[in-house]
């Protein structure tokens, strides 16, 4: 599938943090690789900038967020010719007439990317509609988080749905654009070696970790309103869980894939009442040392209330109630100011019934399949082999599959894949309405419980792997997080 030419991308929040760090660099790299056809990119901003000042900001962003080996003067000159900027108040309906004057007729391949807060989704869609800017080829991309609970998410979906049909609403989760996530689907469904063992008969447990070494940084105002559960768990972690646990789709088509992901979400065992305290850990980072430097506790960060009970860490023991996964625990966790920046999916297989070799430390000898999503992407299979020398001593070994090592082509960033797909009209890697609502439906009871008890999350030292209760979550089952095994 290719991008229909000419295209128009209207980027609301066009010089915001996301646009400068991810969207504009991804668009530049798509153009550099010859995947972006003739078209226009219009950045909508609140800043009053002339064209030269706007291009200076974009170029500075590219120099910061794109490797210098891919920055070429000729490519920049050509790419910059696609760019334009419009200063407008997106909450003022009258100003959409100014935008209309800049755009092509309504039947063009047009995508409106809303890199804004979800409270602005309805005003923007209404402004586009009243200005006559929504045609049959117009799509809208929505950034997370969409809502703060099930009720608000449903209201946003219904509101946006007044202006766009579901087939033209693209809810983005950038983790699904990562090469290794897509490779997980291929390794699962194209290799009988794995698919035949991808079930409760052979898999002992699965860990999914999204760890950040940074703190809240300059996002305190946003983070105080959401916390780790809404910011990372409800979307990124549950989406990765769906990819790992889903049944094979009948076809590699948009709704066939989404249908299977929804089935996983509907099969999640609810965590309610007393089960919340047993199966969910909530933490908040305290003072410590991160990346070699002393860092303050979350409550001392600029913009954070000194008695804040916002969680910066969540871990949960999750079960899927179906035939494939009955009895297999999934351990999910995410947090800020952890020991390192990492995102991994670790599939630990069951031990052999009886070992004929000298006993080793069981956890270190388990067969594991590890999908690493960041900071570098790759897959490794942990097996056992004979230790060189006399006797029959066994040691662990790794078979590695690193995209950067075996391909000459540059591994694309997640937003490159997702922007290309959205401009092409391929929604396979985007969330459908019912996916979003099922995720919120599962998370809501936990959030409501935390609101009722209103206790400070368990403190943990910055630069560690989280609160002690996170270790106990696995220890009760006789297991360890992979970094401790």
RAWO-V424024 format. One line per field, one symbol per residue. phi: phi as a letter, one per 30 degrees, with the letter a starting at -180 (. if undefined). burial: I if it has 9 or more other C-alpha atoms within 8 Angstrom, else O. A space follows every 50 residues. Layout:
# RAWO-V424024
phi: ???
burial: ???
This chain:
# RAWO-V424024
phi: .cddcdcbcccdidbdeddddbddeddddddediccddlbbcccbcddbd ddddddddddddddcbeedccbddddddddddcbbbdacddcedddddde ddcdeddddcbcccdbdddcddeddddddddicccdcccbccdddcibae ddddddddddddcbdedcccccbdddddeddddeddddccbdecddcdad dbcdabcbbbcbddcdhcceeddddciddddbddceddddedddcddddd bdbeddddedddddddddddcbhdddddcbcbbbdcdlbbhibdbddedc dejcddcecddcbbbbccbccbddceicdcccaaachcdadabbccccdd ddeacccedbdeddcddbcccccadcclbbccbcbdddkdibdcbdbccc bceddcbddddddeddddddddddicceccddeddedddddddeeddddd dddhcdeddbdejccjdeddddededcibbeedcc
burial: OOIIOIIIIIIIIIIOOIIIIIIIIIIIIIIOOOIIIOIIIIIIIOOOIO OOOIIOOIOOIIIOIIOOOOIOOOIIOOIOOIIIIIIOOIOOIOIIOOII OOOOOIOIIIIIIIIIOIOIIIIIIIIIIOIIIIOOIIIIIIIIIIIIOI OIIIOIIOIIIOIIOOOIIIIIIIIIIIIIIIOIIIIIIOIOOIIOIIII OIIIIIIIIIIIIIOIOOOIOOIIOIIIIIIIIIIIIIIIIIIOOIOOIO OOOIOIIIIIIIIIIOIIOOIOOOOIOOIIIIIIIIIIIIOOOOIIIIII IOOIOOOIIIIIIIIIIIIIIOOOIIOIIIIIIIIIIIIIIIIIIIIIII OOOOOOOOOOOOOOIIIIIIIIIIOOIIIIIIIIOOOOOOOOOIIIOOOO IIIIOOOOOOOOIIIIIIIIIIIIOIIIIIIIOOIIIIIIIIIIIIOOII OOOOOOIOIIIIIIOIIOOIIOIIIOOOOIIOOOO
